[in-house]
């Protein structure tokens, strides 16, 4: 079986390298168009889709949130997280993530 891989050049794709200090997280938000791919380069991160469990992840692990899904992400309470983020389209910023939501024990 032969063939070529499918390649899509996403117009407007953004890539950012962000350092979240320990205890810092984004507000709730969603991405239109492409969703968002996060990858931890150093440290430990946390993320949650609205209504889902809090998930912790580390270097080499990725977190993907589909377009339109409300979520947050950031560092763990004890450790910084250096992350790469990739997305295209608009970001819809929402309310802050409460300490009660953030400090739940991750799955």
For each residue, the residues with C-beta under 8 A, 3 or more apart:
1:
2:
3:
4:
5:
6:
7:
8:
9:
10: 13 34 88
11: 88
12: 33 88 89
13: 10 34 86 87 88
14: 85 86 87 88
15: 84 85 86
16: 84 85
17: 41 82 83 84
18: 82 83 84 85
19: 80 81 82 83
20: 24 25 45 73 74 75 80 81 82 83
21: 24 75 80
22: 75 76 77 78 79 80
23: 75 77
24: 20 21 74 75
25: 20 46 72 73 74 75 97 102
26: 29 72 73 74 97
27: 72 93 94 95 96 97
28: 50 70 71 72 94 95 96 97
29: 26 70 71 72 91 92 93 94
30: 65 67 68 69 70 71 91 92 94
31: 34 35 36 65 67 68 87 89 90 91 92
32: 67 68 89 90 91 92
33: 12 67 87 88 89 90
34: 10 13 31 67 87 88 89
35: 31 64 65 66 67 68 69 87
36: 31 64 65 71 85 86 87
37: 62 63 64 85 86 87
38: 45 47 62 63 64 65 73 83 84 85 86
39: 60 61 62 63 83 84
40: 43 44 45 57 58 59 60 61 81 82 83
41: 17 59 82 83 84
42: 59 80 81 82
43: 40 58 59 75 76 79 80 81 82
44: 40 56 57 58 75 76 78 79 81
45: 20 38 40 56 57 58 63 73 74 75 76 81 83
46: 25 54 55 56 57 73 74 75 76 81 102 106
47: 38 54 55 57 63 65 71 72 73 74
48: 52 53 54 55 71 72 73 101
49: 52 65 69 70 71
50: 28 69 70 71
51:
52: 48 49 55
53: 48 104 106 107
54: 46 47 48 101 102 104 105 106 107
55: 46 47 48 52 63 106 107
56: 44 45 46 76 106
57: 40 44 45 46 47 61 62 63
58: 40 43 44 45 61
59: 40 41 42 43
60: 39 40
61: 39 40 57 58
62: 37 38 39 57
63: 37 38 39 45 47 55 57 73
64: 35 36 37 38
65: 30 31 35 36 38 47 49 69 71
66: 35 69
67: 30 31 32 33 34 35 89
68: 30 31 32 35
69: 30 35 49 50 65 66
70: 28 29 30 49 50 94
71: 28 29 30 36 47 48 49 50 65
72: 25 26 27 28 29 47 48 97 101 102
73: 20 25 26 38 45 46 47 48 63 83
74: 20 24 25 26 45 46 47 81 97 102
75: 20 21 22 23 24 25 43 44 45 46 79 80 81
76: 22 43 44 45 46 56 79 81
77: 22 23 102 103
78: 22 44
79: 22 43 44 75 76
80: 19 20 21 22 42 43 75
81: 19 20 40 42 43 44 45 46 74 75 76
82: 17 18 19 20 40 41 42 43
83: 17 18 19 20 38 39 40 41 45 73
84: 15 16 17 18 38 39 41
85: 14 15 16 18 36 37 38
86: 13 14 15 36 37 38
87: 13 14 31 33 34 35 36 37 91
88: 10 11 12 13 14 33 34
89: 12 31 32 33 34 67
90: 31 32 33
91: 29 30 31 32 87
92: 29 30 31 32
93: 27 29
94: 27 28 29 30 70
95: 27 28
96: 27 28
97: 25 26 27 28 72 74 101 102
98: 101 102
99: 102 103
100: 103 104
101: 48 54 72 97 98 104
102: 25 46 54 72 74 77 97 98 99
103: 77 99 100
104: 53 54 100 101
105: 54
106: 46 53 54 55 56
107: 53 54 55
